[in-house]
Amino acid sequence: MRLVRGDARTALRDLDGRVDVVVSNPPYVPPDAVPRDPEVAGHDPAVALYGLGPDGLEVPRGVTAAAARLLRPGGLYVMEHAEVQDAAARAMVEAVRDGGGPAFGPASTRPDLAGRPRMVVARRRGDASSVPSDVPDWRP
């Protein structure tokens, strides 16, 4: 295991195109929102919560672009978001381009354990024949 401290948008360049799974819980709360869970709202620092930009998705956009760079074809991307951001998060993932075309296949929203729409899931486009068989198939 290796711990790397750095900007999520530019870190791990030595792994470009070689990662099977990227899971992210970036700051994503919109600027005018208050986190729903009291343990989060009362204790987490703002830098860990608010994702910048008018929709709170500025930081997630950078993380999603980095995920497209890091993932091998067929690789899995999962990112947590606010329940009010499900459509915007799917659109954000589907808007990432690579060589003129979409970097990811269709994105889907998955529920958290409370049944709230809280994560976007997508696969990196490309030839998936190099994806190891032990990578979970979470096709949207």
DSSP file (Angstrom, degrees, kcal/mol; ACC not computed):
  #  RESIDUE AA STRUCTURE BP1 BP2  ACC     N-H-->O    O-->H-N    N-H-->O    O-->H-N    TCO  KAPPA ALPHA  PHI   PSI    X-CA   Y-CA   Z-CA
    1    1 A M              0   0    0      0, 0.0     2,-0.4     0, 0.0     0, 0.0   0.000 360.0 360.0 360.0 145.6    0.0    0.0    0.0
    2    2 A R        -     0   0    0      2,-0.0     2,-0.5     0, 0.0     0, 0.0  -0.996 360.0-151.1-134.5 128.9    1.1    3.5   -0.8
    3    3 A L        -     0   0    0     -2,-0.4     2,-0.5     2,-0.0     0, 0.0  -0.873  16.2-172.2-100.0 128.2   -0.2    6.8    0.6
    4    4 A V        -     0   0    0     -2,-0.5     2,-0.5     2,-0.1     7,-0.0  -0.982  10.2-159.5-124.5 127.9    0.1    9.8   -1.6
    5    5 A R        +     0   0    0     -2,-0.5     2,-0.3     2,-0.0    -2,-0.0  -0.919  45.1  94.6-104.2 127.2   -0.7   13.3   -0.6
    6    6 A G  S    S-     0   0    0     -2,-0.5     2,-0.5     5,-0.1    -2,-0.1  -0.984  78.3 -45.8 175.8-177.8   -1.4   15.7   -3.4
    7    7 A D    >>  -     0   0    0     -2,-0.3     4,-2.2     1,-0.1     3,-1.6  -0.626  44.8-141.4 -74.4 122.6   -4.0   17.3   -5.6
    8    8 A A  T 34 S+     0   0    0     -2,-0.5    -1,-0.1     1,-0.3    -3,-0.0   0.753  98.6  61.5 -59.7 -24.1   -6.5   14.7   -6.8
    9    9 A R  T 34 S+     0   0    0      1,-0.2    -1,-0.3    57,-0.1    -2,-0.0   0.749 121.5  18.3 -74.7 -22.9   -6.6   16.3  -10.2
   10   10 A T  T X4 S+     0   0    0     -3,-1.6     3,-0.5     2,-0.0    -2,-0.2   0.488  96.3 112.3-127.0  -7.5   -2.9   15.7  -10.9
   11   11 A A  T 3< S+     0   0    0     -4,-2.2    -5,-0.1     1,-0.2    -7,-0.0  -0.210  70.7  25.4 -70.0 159.8   -1.7   13.0   -8.5
   12   12 A L  T >   +     0   0    0      1,-0.1     3,-2.6     2,-0.1    -1,-0.2   0.744  62.5 157.2  65.2  30.7   -0.6    9.5   -9.5
   13   13 A R  G X   +     0   0    0     -3,-0.5     3,-1.6     1,-0.3    -1,-0.1   0.776  67.5  69.3 -57.2 -25.7    0.4   10.3  -13.1
   14   14 A D  G 3  S+     0   0    0      1,-0.3    -1,-0.3     4,-0.0    -2,-0.1   0.628  98.3  52.2 -68.0 -10.7    2.6    7.3  -13.0
   15   15 A L  G X  S+     0   0    0     -3,-2.6     3,-2.5     2,-0.0     4,-0.4   0.325  75.7 145.9-105.1   6.2   -0.6    5.2  -13.0
   16   16 A D  T <  S+     0   0    0     -3,-1.6    54,-0.3     1,-0.3    55,-0.1  -0.175  77.9   0.6 -49.8 128.2   -2.3    6.8  -16.0
   17   17 A G  T 3  S+     0   0    0     52,-1.5    -1,-0.3    54,-0.1    54,-0.2   0.568 116.4  86.2  72.6  10.0   -4.3    4.2  -17.9
   18   18 A R    <   +     0   0    0     -3,-2.5     2,-0.4    52,-0.8    53,-0.2   0.393  57.5 104.2-122.3   2.0   -3.4    1.4  -15.5
   19   19 A V  E     -a   71   0A   0     51,-2.3    53,-2.5    -4,-0.4     3,-0.1  -0.702  46.4-165.1 -94.8 136.8   -6.0    1.6  -12.7
   20   20 A D  E    S+     0   0A   0     -2,-0.4    56,-2.6     1,-0.3     2,-0.4   0.835  74.7  19.5 -85.5 -36.1   -8.9   -0.8  -12.4
   21   21 A V  E     -a   76   0A   0     54,-0.2     2,-0.5    49,-0.1    -1,-0.3  -0.999  54.9-170.5-141.9 133.8  -11.1    1.1  -10.0
   22   22 A V  E     -a   77   0A   0     54,-2.5    56,-2.5    -2,-0.4     2,-0.4  -0.990  10.7-178.9-122.2 120.9  -11.3    4.7   -8.8
   23   23 A V  E     -a   78   0A   0     -2,-0.5     2,-0.4    54,-0.2    56,-0.2  -0.979   9.4-177.9-119.2 130.4  -13.6    5.4   -5.8
   24   24 A S  E     -a   79   0A   0     54,-2.4    56,-2.5    -2,-0.4    -2,-0.0  -0.983  29.9-177.7-136.6 141.7  -14.0    9.0   -4.6
   25   25 A N        +     0   0    0     -2,-0.4     3,-0.1    54,-0.2    56,-0.1  -0.625  33.9 169.1-127.2  69.7  -15.7   10.9   -1.9
   26   26 A P        -     0   0    0      0, 0.0     2,-0.3     0, 0.0    25,-0.1  -0.238  49.1 -79.4 -77.8 169.2  -14.7   14.4   -2.8
   27   27 A P        +     0   0    0      0, 0.0    23,-0.2     0, 0.0    22,-0.2  -0.552  63.6 152.8 -62.8 131.4  -16.1   17.6   -1.3
   28   28 A Y        +     0   0    0     21,-1.4    54,-0.2    -2,-0.3    22,-0.2   0.404  15.5 128.2-144.2  -2.3  -19.4   18.1   -3.2
   29   29 A V  B     -d   50   0B   0     20,-3.0    22,-1.2     1,-0.1    23,-0.4  -0.431  62.4-116.7 -66.6 129.9  -21.8   20.1   -1.0
   30   30 A P    >   -     0   0    0      0, 0.0     3,-1.7     0, 0.0    25,-0.1  -0.291  26.7-110.6 -62.9 154.1  -23.3   23.1   -2.9
   31   31 A P  T 3  S+     0   0    0      0, 0.0    24,-0.1     0, 0.0    -2,-0.1   0.766 115.4  45.9 -62.1 -27.4  -22.4   26.5   -1.4
   32   32 A D  T 3  S+     0   0    0     22,-0.2     2,-0.2     2,-0.0    23,-0.0   0.349  98.4  92.4 -97.7   7.0  -25.9   27.3   -0.2
   33   33 A A    <   -     0   0    0     -3,-1.7    -4,-0.0     0, 0.0    17,-0.0  -0.632  61.6-145.8-101.5 158.2  -26.6   23.8    1.3
   34   34 A V        -     0   0    0     -2,-0.2     7,-0.1     2,-0.0    -2,-0.0  -0.989  36.8-102.9-118.2 129.0  -26.1   22.5    4.9
   35   35 A P        -     0   0    0      0, 0.0     6,-0.1     0, 0.0    14,-0.0  -0.206  25.1-137.0 -53.2 140.5  -25.1   18.9    5.2
   36   36 A R  S    S+     0   0    0      4,-0.1     3,-0.0     5,-0.0    -2,-0.0   0.864  83.3  75.1 -69.2 -40.6  -28.0   16.7    6.2
   37   37 A D  S >> S-     0   0    0      1,-0.1     4,-2.6     2,-0.0     3,-1.1  -0.648  73.3-146.1 -82.8 124.3  -26.2   14.6    8.8
   38   38 A P  H 3> S+     0   0    0      0, 0.0     4,-2.4     0, 0.0     5,-0.2   0.826  97.9  58.4 -60.9 -32.7  -25.6   16.5   12.1
   39   39 A E  H 34 S+     0   0    0      2,-0.2     4,-0.4     1,-0.2     5,-0.2   0.791 113.0  40.9 -68.0 -25.2  -22.3   14.7   12.7
   40   40 A V  H X> S+     0   0    0     -3,-1.1     4,-2.1     3,-0.2     3,-0.7   0.917 115.9  47.5 -82.3 -51.8  -21.1   16.0    9.4
   41   41 A A  H 3< S+     0   0    0     -4,-2.6    -2,-0.2     1,-0.2    -1,-0.1   0.839 118.3  41.8 -60.0 -35.3  -22.5   19.5    9.6
   42   42 A G  T 3< S+     0   0    0     -4,-2.4    -1,-0.2    -5,-0.2    -2,-0.2   0.590 128.4  21.4 -90.7 -10.4  -21.2   20.0   13.2
   43   43 A H  T <4 S+     0   0    0     -3,-0.7    -3,-0.2    -4,-0.4    -2,-0.2   0.683  92.6  90.5-132.0 -29.2  -17.7   18.5   12.9
   44   44 A D  S  < S-     0   0    0     -4,-2.1     5,-0.1    -5,-0.2     2,-0.1  -0.538  76.6-113.6 -78.4 139.7  -16.3   18.2    9.4
   45   45 A P    >>  -     0   0    0      0, 0.0     3,-1.5     0, 0.0     4,-0.5  -0.381  24.0-116.3 -69.1 150.9  -14.2   21.2    8.1
   46   46 A A  H >> S+     0   0    0      1,-0.3     4,-2.5     2,-0.2     3,-1.4   0.838 113.2  62.8 -56.1 -37.0  -15.7   23.2    5.3
   47   47 A V  H 34 S+     0   0    0      1,-0.3    -1,-0.3     2,-0.2    -3,-0.0   0.767 103.9  49.2 -63.2 -24.4  -12.8   22.2    3.0
   48   48 A A  H <4 S+     0   0    0     -3,-1.5    -1,-0.3   -22,-0.1    -2,-0.2   0.571 120.7  35.2 -87.3 -10.3  -13.9   18.6    3.3
   49   49 A L  H << S+     0   0    0     -3,-1.4   -20,-3.0    -4,-0.5   -21,-1.4   0.842  97.0  72.6-109.1 -51.7  -17.5   19.4    2.5
   50   50 A Y  B  <  -d   29   0B   0     -4,-2.5    -1,-0.1   -22,-0.2     3,-0.1  -0.597  54.3-163.1 -87.0 122.8  -18.0   22.2    0.0
   51   51 A G        -     0   0    0    -22,-1.2     8,-2.8    -2,-0.5     7,-0.3   0.347  36.9-124.8 -87.6   4.9  -17.1   21.3   -3.6
   52   52 A L        +     0   0    0    -23,-0.4     6,-1.9     6,-0.2     4,-0.3   0.288  67.0  71.1  70.2 161.2  -16.9   24.8   -5.0
   53   53 A G  S >  S-     0   0    0      3,-0.2     3,-0.9     1,-0.2    -1,-0.1   0.032 100.0 -69.1  78.1 166.8  -18.7   26.4   -7.9
   54   54 A P  T 3  S+     0   0    0      0, 0.0   -22,-0.2     0, 0.0    -1,-0.2   0.756 136.2  37.5 -64.5 -25.1  -22.4   27.2   -8.0
   55   55 A D  T 3  S-     0   0    0     -3,-0.2    -2,-0.2   -25,-0.1    -4,-0.1   0.430 108.4-116.5-105.9  -0.7  -23.4   23.6   -8.0
   56   56 A G  S <  S+     0   0    0     -3,-0.9    -3,-0.2    -4,-0.3     3,-0.2   0.539  90.4 104.5  78.6   5.9  -20.8   22.2   -5.6
   57   57 A L     >  +     0   0    0      1,-0.1     4,-2.0     2,-0.1    -4,-0.2   0.236  40.4  99.2-107.3  13.5  -19.4   20.0   -8.4
   58   58 A E  H  > S+     0   0    0     -6,-1.9     4,-1.5    -7,-0.3    -6,-0.2   0.952  89.9  41.9 -65.6 -48.0  -16.2   22.0   -9.3
   59   59 A V  H  > S+     0   0    0     -8,-2.8     4,-2.1    -7,-0.2     3,-0.3   0.944 113.9  52.5 -64.0 -47.3  -13.9   19.7   -7.2
   60   60 A P  H  > S+     0   0    0      0, 0.0     4,-2.7     0, 0.0    -1,-0.2   0.846 103.6  58.5 -58.1 -32.2  -15.8   16.5   -8.4
   61   61 A R  H  X S+     0   0    0     -4,-2.0     4,-2.2     2,-0.2    -2,-0.2   0.928 108.0  45.6 -61.2 -43.2  -15.3   17.7  -12.1
   62   62 A G  H  X S+     0   0    0     -4,-1.5     4,-2.0    -3,-0.3    -1,-0.2   0.895 113.4  49.0 -65.7 -39.9  -11.5   17.7  -11.5
   63   63 A V  H  X S+     0   0    0     -4,-2.1     4,-2.4     2,-0.2    -2,-0.2   0.894 110.6  51.3 -65.8 -39.9  -11.6   14.3   -9.8
   64   64 A T  H  X S+     0   0    0     -4,-2.7     4,-2.0     2,-0.2    -2,-0.2   0.901 109.1  50.0 -66.1 -41.0  -13.7   12.8  -12.6
   65   65 A A  H  X S+     0   0    0     -4,-2.2     4,-1.6     1,-0.2    -1,-0.2   0.902 111.4  49.5 -62.5 -40.4  -11.3   14.1  -15.2
   66   66 A A  H  X S+     0   0    0     -4,-2.0     4,-2.5     1,-0.2    -2,-0.2   0.890 107.5  54.4 -65.3 -38.7   -8.4   12.5  -13.3
   67   67 A A  H  X S+     0   0    0     -4,-2.4     4,-2.7     1,-0.2    -2,-0.2   0.905 105.9  52.3 -61.4 -40.9  -10.4    9.3  -13.0
   68   68 A A  H  < S+     0   0    0     -4,-2.0    -1,-0.2     1,-0.2    -2,-0.2   0.883 112.1  46.8 -61.6 -37.7  -10.7    9.2  -16.8
   69   69 A R  H  < S+     0   0    0     -4,-1.6   -52,-1.5     1,-0.2    -2,-0.2   0.890 117.2  42.6 -69.3 -40.5   -6.9    9.7  -17.1
   70   70 A L  H  < S+     0   0    0     -4,-2.5   -51,-2.3   -54,-0.3   -52,-0.8   0.850  95.4  89.2 -77.5 -36.9   -6.1    7.0  -14.5
   71   71 A L  E  <  -a   19   0A   0     -4,-2.7   -51,-0.2    -5,-0.2   -54,-0.1  -0.329  68.4-135.3 -73.6 142.5   -8.6    4.2  -15.5
   72   72 A R  E >   -     0   0A   0    -53,-2.5     3,-2.7     1,-0.2    52,-0.3  -0.467  51.6 -68.9 -79.3 163.2   -7.8    1.5  -18.0
   73   73 A P  E 3  S+     0   0A   0      0, 0.0    52,-0.2     0, 0.0    53,-0.2  -0.321 128.3  19.2 -55.1 133.2  -10.4    0.7  -20.6
   74   74 A G  E 3  S+     0   0A   0     50,-2.6    51,-0.1     1,-0.3    54,-0.1   0.340  93.2 147.3  86.0  -6.5  -13.4   -0.9  -18.8
   75   75 A G  E <   -     0   0A   0     -3,-2.7    49,-2.8    50,-0.2     2,-0.4  -0.226  47.4-116.3 -64.6 153.8  -12.2    0.4  -15.4
   76   76 A L  E     -aB  21 123A   0    -56,-2.6   -54,-2.5    47,-0.2     2,-0.4  -0.758  23.5-166.5 -99.5 134.9  -14.8    1.3  -12.9
   77   77 A Y  E     +aB  22 122A   0     45,-3.0    45,-2.2    -2,-0.4     2,-0.4  -0.985   9.2 174.8-120.4 128.3  -15.5    4.8  -11.5
   78   78 A V  E     +aB  23 121A   0    -56,-2.5   -54,-2.4    -2,-0.4     2,-0.4  -0.997   3.8 175.9-132.9 127.3  -17.6    5.4   -8.4
   79   79 A M  E     -aB  24 120A   0     41,-2.1    41,-2.5    -2,-0.4   -54,-0.2  -0.996  24.4-132.2-136.2 132.7  -18.1    8.8   -6.8
   80   80 A E  E     + B   0 119A   0    -56,-2.5     2,-0.3    -2,-0.4    39,-0.3  -0.524  33.7 166.0 -76.8 148.1  -20.3    9.9   -3.9
   81   81 A H        -     0   0    0     37,-2.4     2,-0.1    -2,-0.2   -52,-0.1  -0.934  42.1 -77.6-150.8 172.0  -22.4   13.0   -4.3
   82   82 A A    >   -     0   0    0     -2,-0.3     3,-2.2   -54,-0.2     4,-0.1  -0.440  43.6-116.4 -72.2 150.5  -25.3   14.8   -2.6
   83   83 A E  G >  S+     0   0    0      1,-0.3     3,-0.7     2,-0.2    -1,-0.1   0.765 116.0  56.7 -63.0 -23.3  -28.7   13.3   -3.3
   84   84 A V  G 3  S+     0   0    0      1,-0.2    -1,-0.3     2,-0.1     4,-0.2   0.502 100.5  61.3 -82.5  -3.0  -29.8   16.5   -5.1
   85   85 A Q  G <>  +     0   0    0     -3,-2.2     4,-3.2    32,-0.2     5,-0.3   0.249  66.4 110.5-105.4  11.7  -26.9   16.1   -7.5
   86   86 A D  H <> S+     0   0    0     -3,-0.7     4,-2.0     1,-0.2     5,-0.2   0.926  84.4  38.6 -58.9 -49.8  -27.8   12.8   -9.1
   87   87 A A  H  > S+     0   0    0      1,-0.2     4,-2.4     2,-0.2    -1,-0.2   0.919 118.7  49.0 -66.3 -42.2  -28.7   14.1  -12.6
   88   88 A A  H  > S+     0   0    0     -4,-0.2     4,-2.4     1,-0.2    -2,-0.2   0.880 110.4  51.3 -64.9 -37.7  -25.9   16.7  -12.5
   89   89 A A  H  X S+     0   0    0     -4,-3.2     4,-2.2     2,-0.2    -1,-0.2   0.906 110.5  48.3 -67.4 -41.2  -23.3   14.1  -11.4
   90   90 A R  H  X S+     0   0    0     -4,-2.0     4,-2.5    -5,-0.3    -2,-0.2   0.940 113.4  47.4 -62.9 -45.3  -24.3   11.7  -14.3
   91   91 A A  H  X S+     0   0    0     -4,-2.4     4,-1.2     1,-0.2    -2,-0.2   0.888 109.7  54.3 -62.5 -38.9  -24.1   14.6  -16.8
   92   92 A M  H  X S+     0   0    0     -4,-2.4     4,-0.6     2,-0.2     3,-0.3   0.928 111.1  44.5 -60.9 -46.6  -20.8   15.6  -15.4
   93   93 A V  H >< S+     0   0    0     -4,-2.2     3,-1.1     1,-0.2    11,-0.3   0.921 113.7  49.7 -64.6 -44.4  -19.3   12.1  -15.9
   94   94 A E  H 3< S+     0   0    0     -4,-2.5    -1,-0.2     1,-0.2    -2,-0.2   0.684 103.6  62.2 -71.0 -16.7  -20.8   11.7  -19.3
   95   95 A A  H 3< S+     0   0    0     -4,-1.2    -1,-0.2    -3,-0.3     2,-0.2   0.636  75.6 107.8 -82.5 -14.9  -19.4   15.1  -20.4
   96   96 A V    <<  -     0   0    0     -3,-1.1     7,-2.8    -4,-0.6     8,-0.5  -0.476  58.0-157.2 -68.2 129.4  -15.8   14.1  -19.9
   97   97 A R  E     -E  102   0C   0      5,-0.3     2,-0.3    -2,-0.2    -2,-0.1  -0.795  17.7-173.0-112.5 151.4  -14.1   13.7  -23.3
   98   98 A D  E >  S-E  101   0C   0      3,-3.4     3,-1.4    -2,-0.3    -2,-0.0  -0.915  79.5 -15.5-143.4 111.5  -11.1   11.8  -24.4
   99   99 A G  T 3  S-     0   0    0     -2,-0.3    -2,-0.0     1,-0.3     0, 0.0   0.819 129.5 -52.2  64.3  29.7   -9.8   12.2  -28.0
  100  100 A G  T 3  S+     0   0    0      1,-0.3    -1,-0.3     0, 0.0     3,-0.1   0.084 124.5  82.9  96.1 -24.4  -13.0   13.9  -29.0
  101  101 A G  E <  S-E   98   0C   0     -3,-1.4    -3,-3.4     1,-0.1    -1,-0.3  -0.562  93.3 -72.1-108.1 174.5  -15.4   11.2  -27.7
  102  102 A P  E     -E   97   0C   0      0, 0.0    -5,-0.3     0, 0.0    -1,-0.1  -0.410  31.3-152.2 -66.0 138.2  -16.8   10.4  -24.3
  103  103 A A  S    S+     0   0    0     -7,-2.8    22,-3.0   -10,-0.2     2,-0.3   0.798  78.8  44.2 -78.3 -30.0  -14.3    9.0  -21.8
  104  104 A F  B    S-F  124   0D   0     -8,-0.5    20,-0.2   -11,-0.3     3,-0.1  -0.827  79.3-124.2-117.0 153.4  -17.0    7.1  -19.9
  105  105 A G        -     0   0    0     18,-2.9    -1,-0.1    -2,-0.3    20,-0.1  -0.109  68.4 -42.3 -73.7-174.2  -19.9    4.9  -20.9
  106  106 A P        -     0   0    0      0, 0.0    17,-0.3     0, 0.0     2,-0.3  -0.248  65.4-135.7 -55.7 137.2  -23.4    5.7  -19.7
  107  107 A A        -     0   0    0    -17,-0.2     2,-0.3    15,-0.1    15,-0.2  -0.684  19.6-166.4 -94.4 148.8  -23.4    6.8  -16.0
  108  108 A S  E     -C  121   0A   0     13,-2.5    13,-2.7    -2,-0.3     2,-0.4  -0.898  17.9-123.6-129.4 162.7  -25.9    5.5  -13.5
  109  109 A T  E     -C  120   0A   0     -2,-0.3    11,-0.2    11,-0.2   -23,-0.0  -0.885  23.6-164.8-105.9 137.2  -26.9    6.5  -10.0
  110  110 A R  E     -C  119   0A   0      9,-2.9     9,-1.6    -2,-0.4     8,-1.5  -0.913  19.3-116.9-119.8 149.1  -26.8    4.1   -7.1
  111  111 A P  E     -C  117   0A   0      0, 0.0     2,-0.1     0, 0.0     5,-0.0  -0.474  20.3-128.2 -82.8 154.7  -28.4    4.4   -3.7
  112  112 A D    >   -     0   0    0      4,-2.6     3,-2.0    -2,-0.1     7,-0.1  -0.230  47.4 -81.3 -83.1-174.5  -26.6    4.6   -0.4
  113  113 A L  T 3  S+     0   0    0      1,-0.3    -1,-0.0     2,-0.1     0, 0.0   0.709 133.1  55.3 -66.3 -18.8  -27.6    2.2    2.5
  114  114 A A  T 3  S-     0   0    0      2,-0.1    -1,-0.3     0, 0.0     0, 0.0   0.394 121.0-108.2 -91.2   2.5  -30.5    4.6    3.4
  115  115 A G  S <  S+     0   0    0     -3,-2.0    -2,-0.1     1,-0.3     0, 0.0   0.544  73.8 138.8  84.9   7.5  -31.8    4.3   -0.2
  116  116 A R        -     0   0    0      1,-0.1    -4,-2.6     2,-0.0     2,-1.1  -0.655  65.8-108.7 -87.1 141.8  -30.8    7.9   -1.1
  117  117 A P  E     + C   0 111A   0      0, 0.0   -32,-0.2     0, 0.0   -31,-0.2  -0.540  64.5 142.6 -70.4  98.8  -29.4    8.5   -4.6
  118  118 A R  E     +     0   0A   0     -8,-1.5   -37,-2.4    -2,-1.1     2,-0.4   0.380  43.6  53.7-128.5   3.2  -25.8    9.2   -3.5
  119  119 A M  E     -BC  80 110A   0     -9,-1.6    -9,-2.9   -39,-0.3     2,-0.4  -0.997  56.4-147.2-145.2 143.8  -23.3    7.7   -6.0
  120  120 A V  E     -BC  79 109A   0    -41,-2.5   -41,-2.1    -2,-0.4     2,-0.4  -0.868  19.5-167.7-103.3 139.5  -22.6    7.9   -9.7
  121  121 A V  E     +BC  78 108A   0    -13,-2.7   -13,-2.5    -2,-0.4     2,-0.3  -0.990  15.5 152.6-131.5 134.1  -21.1    4.8  -11.3
  122  122 A A  E     -B   77   0A   0    -45,-2.2   -45,-3.0    -2,-0.4     2,-0.4  -0.986  33.4-126.2-154.5 159.6  -19.6    4.5  -14.8
  123  123 A R  E     -B   76   0A   0    -17,-0.3   -18,-2.9    -2,-0.3     2,-0.3  -0.876  31.7-110.2-109.1 144.5  -17.1    2.4  -16.8
  124  124 A R  B     -F  104   0D   0    -49,-2.8   -50,-2.6    -2,-0.4   -20,-0.3  -0.542  39.2-120.5 -68.7 130.8  -14.2    3.9  -18.8
  125  125 A R        +     0   0    0    -22,-3.0     2,-0.2    -2,-0.3   -50,-0.2  -0.278  66.8  71.1 -69.2 160.2  -14.8    3.4  -22.5
  126  126 A G  S    S-     0   0    0    -53,-0.2     2,-0.6   -52,-0.1   -54,-0.0  -0.714  94.4 -23.8 126.5-175.1  -12.4    1.4  -24.6
  127  127 A D    >   -     0   0    0     -2,-0.2     3,-0.7     1,-0.2    -2,-0.0  -0.581  51.3-169.2 -72.1 113.0  -11.4   -2.2  -25.1
  128  128 A A  G >   +     0   0    0     -2,-0.6     3,-1.9     1,-0.2    -1,-0.2   0.347  60.7 101.6 -87.3   6.6  -12.3   -3.9  -21.8
  129  129 A S  G 3  S+     0   0    0      1,-0.3    -1,-0.2     3,-0.0   -55,-0.1   0.724  78.1  57.6 -65.4 -18.1  -10.4   -7.1  -22.7
  130  130 A S  G <  S+     0   0    0     -3,-0.7    -1,-0.3   -57,-0.2    -2,-0.1   0.442  78.8 110.0 -91.4   1.3   -7.6   -6.1  -20.4
  131  131 A V  S <  S-     0   0    0     -3,-1.9   -57,-0.0     1,-0.1    -3,-0.0  -0.643  76.8-115.8 -77.5 125.7   -9.8   -5.7  -17.3
  132  132 A P    >   -     0   0    0      0, 0.0     3,-1.6     0, 0.0    -1,-0.1  -0.254  18.5-121.5 -59.6 148.2   -9.0   -8.5  -14.8
  133  133 A S  T 3  S+     0   0    0      1,-0.3     4,-0.1    -3,-0.0    -2,-0.1   0.674 107.4  65.0 -67.4 -17.1  -11.8  -10.9  -14.2
  134  134 A D  T 3  S+     0   0    0      2,-0.1    -1,-0.3     3,-0.0     3,-0.0   0.392  73.9 105.7 -89.7   5.7  -11.9  -10.2  -10.5
  135  135 A V  S <  S-     0   0    0     -3,-1.6    -4,-0.0     1,-0.1  -114,-0.0  -0.752  84.0-108.7 -81.7 125.5  -13.0   -6.5  -11.0
  136  136 A P        -     0   0    0      0, 0.0     2,-1.1     0, 0.0    -2,-0.1  -0.225  22.7-128.6 -57.7 139.6  -16.7   -6.3  -10.0
  137  137 A D        +     0   0    0      1,-0.1    -4,-0.0    -4,-0.1    -3,-0.0  -0.773  40.7 159.9 -92.8  96.6  -19.1   -5.9  -12.9
  138  138 A W        +     0   0    0     -2,-1.1    -1,-0.1   -16,-0.1   -17,-0.0  -0.303  15.8 174.4-108.2  44.8  -21.2   -2.9  -11.9
  139  139 A R              0   0    0      1,-0.2   -32,-0.1   -17,-0.0   -17,-0.1  -0.289 360.0 360.0 -58.2 133.2  -22.4   -2.1  -15.3
  140  140 A P              0   0    0      0, 0.0    -1,-0.2     0, 0.0   -31,-0.1   0.504 360.0 360.0 -64.3 360.0  -24.9    0.7  -15.2
